[in-house]
Amino acid sequence: MKSLLAFAIVTFFAITIVMAAVFRNQRARETLRFLRNVAYGYIIAILLIAAWRLWFS
């Protein structure tokens, strides 16, 4: 089940990247920008949690 989910996620990203790069699809580009911003937020959240744990432990 996990491998099927991982395959679906990888396939989604591959199709989105191809649509954005090859076909110049605007919606695919917006999706990639949104996912990039989500990834930046995730990284910032992890850094804040790490700083919190270092400060209070």
Contact map, one row per residue, 1 for C-alpha under 8 A:
111110000000000000000000000000000000000000000000000000000
111111000000000000000000000000000000000000000000000000000
111111100000000000000000000000000000000000000000000000000
111111110000000000000000000000000000000000000000000000000
111111111000000000000000000000000000000000000000000000000
011111111100000000000000000000000000000000000000000000000
001111111110000000000000000000000000000000000000000000000
000111111111000000000000000000000000000000000000000000000
000011111111100000000000000000000000000000000000000000000
000001111111110000000000000000000000000000000000000000000
000000111111111000000000000000000000000000000000000000000
000000011111111100000000000000000000000000000000000000000
000000001111111110000000000000000000000000000000000000000
000000000111111111000000000000000000000000000000000000000
000000000011111111100000000000000000000000000000000000000
000000000001111111110000000100110000000000000000000000000
000000000000111111111000000100010000000000000000000000000
000000000000011111111110000000000000000000000000000000000
000000000000001111111111100100000000000000000000000000000
000000000000000111111111111110000000000000000000000000000
000000000000000011111111100000000000000000000000000000000
000000000000000001111111000000000000000000000000000000000
000000000000000001111111100000000000000000000000000000000
000000000000000000111111110110000000000000000000000000000
000000000000000000111011111110000000000000000000000000000
000000000000000000010001111111000000000000000000000000000
000000000000000000010000111111100000000000000000000000000
000000000000000110110001111111110000000000000000000000000
000000000000000000010001111111111000000000000000000000000
000000000000000000000000011111111100000000000000000000000
000000000000000100000000001111111110000000000000000000000
000000000000000110000000000111111111000000000000000000000
000000000000000000000000000011111111100000000000000000000
000000000000000000000000000001111111110000000000000000000
000000000000000000000000000000111111111000000000000000000
000000000000000000000000000000011111111100000000000000000
000000000000000000000000000000001111111110000000000000000
000000000000000000000000000000000111111111000000000000000
000000000000000000000000000000000011111111100000000000000
000000000000000000000000000000000001111111110000000000000
000000000000000000000000000000000000111111111000000000000
000000000000000000000000000000000000011111111100000000000
000000000000000000000000000000000000001111111110000000000
000000000000000000000000000000000000000111111111000000000
000000000000000000000000000000000000000011111111100000000
000000000000000000000000000000000000000001111111110000000
000000000000000000000000000000000000000000111111111000000
000000000000000000000000000000000000000000011111111100000
000000000000000000000000000000000000000000001111111110000
000000000000000000000000000000000000000000000111111111000
000000000000000000000000000000000000000000000011111111100
000000000000000000000000000000000000000000000001111111110
000000000000000000000000000000000000000000000000111111111
000000000000000000000000000000000000000000000000011111111
000000000000000000000000000000000000000000000000001111111
000000000000000000000000000000000000000000000000000111111
000000000000000000000000000000000000000000000000000011111
